[in-house]
Structure formats: C-alpha cells, structure tokens
Amino acid sequence: MSSVNQEVLKPLKDLGQDAFRQLITMFLEEATLRVARLRVVQEREDAAAIAGLAHTLKGSGAAFGGDVLSALCAEIEDAVSAHNMIDLARLVDAVAVEFNRVKELLTEELR
C-alpha cells in the first residue's frame, strides 16, 4: 500500500495547481509541527494532548491521502483510551516514520 492514496488527491488537484500547492504546503508545515509536538507530549505522558494531536493528524492525514498515517493515529487514540502508554512510544515512532513517507511523496507532487 502506498503511503499516499492518489484517489484522495485527485479532487485537490482539480482545484488548480496553485490551490493544490498551497494546500499541500500548508498541510506539510502544520503536520510537521504536530508530529514533533506528538513526540514531546508522548515523552511527558500527556494523554489528553496525545489524543488531541493524534485526532487532528488522523483527520488531516486522511484528507491528504495518508491512509496509513491516519490509521496509525487512530491506533494512538485507541491506546490512549485503553490507558496503554507502553504502546504509545512505538506508535508515535511509527507515525513519525509514516509521516516522513507521506511528506516525501507529497513533496514530489509539488515538483
């Protein structure tokens, strides 16, 4: 499975090249900050902040074709709900790796 679902990107591309570039750039900037913040709050074991960031990344990731990223964020939400802080470090690492894949593929779309 690709890290970016091209079918999801099609309607965004239909908005025109300038709008597409602007949306992708904005998503990548915001998501980069959120992934970094996710690591910080995970280290502090701030469950509410972890869940909030994961929820936001889940939605924005899905909106930009990051199906795997979105699914990993849903797993983080589930782990927080189950008070399973042990799995969170692994999941946060997985989100960071997957986001880097998404970022690379979306950056290629801008070329």
C-alpha positions in Angstrom: 0.0 0.0 0.0 1.3 3.4 -0.9 1.7 6.0 1.8 -0.4 8.4 -0.3 -3.8 7.5 -1.8 -3.8 9.1 -5.2 -7.6 8.9 -5.4 -7.9 11.3 -2.5 -5.5 13.7 -4.1 -7.5 13.9 -7.4 -10.2 16.3 -6.1 -7.5 18.5 -4.6 -5.6 18.7 -7.9 -8.9 19.6 -9.6 -8.8 22.9 -7.6 -5.9 24.0 -9.7 -2.1 23.9 -9.4 -1.8 27.0 -7.2 -4.5 25.9 -4.7 -3.2 22.4 -4.7 0.4 23.6 -3.9 -0.9 25.9 -1.2 -3.0 23.2 0.5 -0.2 20.6 0.4 2.4 23.1 1.7 0.1 24.2 4.5 -0.6 20.5 5.4 3.1 19.6 5.5 4.0 22.6 7.6 1.2 22.0 10.1 1.7 18.2 10.2 5.4 18.6 10.7 4.8 20.7 13.8 2.2 18.3 15.1 4.3 15.2 14.7 7.2 16.9 16.6 4.7 18.0 19.3 3.4 14.5 19.5 6.8 13.2 20.4 7.1 15.8 23.2 3.7 15.1 24.7 4.3 11.4 24.5 7.5 11.7 26.5 5.6 13.7 29.1 2.8 11.1 29.0 0.2 13.8 28.5 -2.7 11.5 27.4 -5.1 14.3 26.6 -2.6 16.1 24.4 -1.5 12.9 22.7 -5.1 12.0 21.9 -5.9 15.6 20.6 -2.8 15.7 18.3 -3.5 12.1 17.1 -7.1 13.0 16.3 -6.0 16.1 14.3 -3.3 14.2 12.4 -5.8 11.4 11.7 -8.2 13.7 10.0 -5.7 15.9 8.1 -3.7 12.9 7.1 -6.8 11.2 5.6 -7.7 14.4 3.8 -4.4 14.4 2.0 -4.3 10.7 1.2 -2.3 9.5 4.2 -4.4 6.4 4.8 -1.7 4.6 6.8 -0.8 7.7 8.7 -4.5 8.1 9.6 -4.8 4.5 10.7 -1.7 4.8 12.9 -3.2 7.9 14.6 -6.4 6.0 15.2 -4.3 3.3 16.9 -2.8 6.0 19.1 -6.3 7.2 20.0 -7.3 3.6 20.9 -4.1 3.2 23.0 -4.8 6.4 24.9 -8.4 5.3 25.5 -7.2 2.0 26.8 -4.6 3.7 29.0 -1.9 1.7 27.2 1.1 4.1 27.5 3.5 1.3 26.6 2.4 1.0 23.0 2.4 4.8 22.6 6.1 5.2 22.1 6.1 2.5 19.3 3.1 4.1 17.7 4.5 7.7 17.9 7.6 6.4 16.2 5.6 4.7 13.5 3.6 7.9 12.9 6.9 9.8 12.5 8.2 7.3 10.0 5.0 7.2 8.1 4.6 11.0 8.0 8.1 11.2 6.5 7.0 8.9 3.7 3.8 11.0 3.2 5.9 14.2 3.2 8.3 12.8 0.7 5.5 11.7 -1.7 3.6 14.9 -1.4 6.7 17.0 -1.9 7.2 15.1 -5.1 3.7 16.0 -6.1 4.7 19.7 -5.9 7.5 19.3 -8.4 
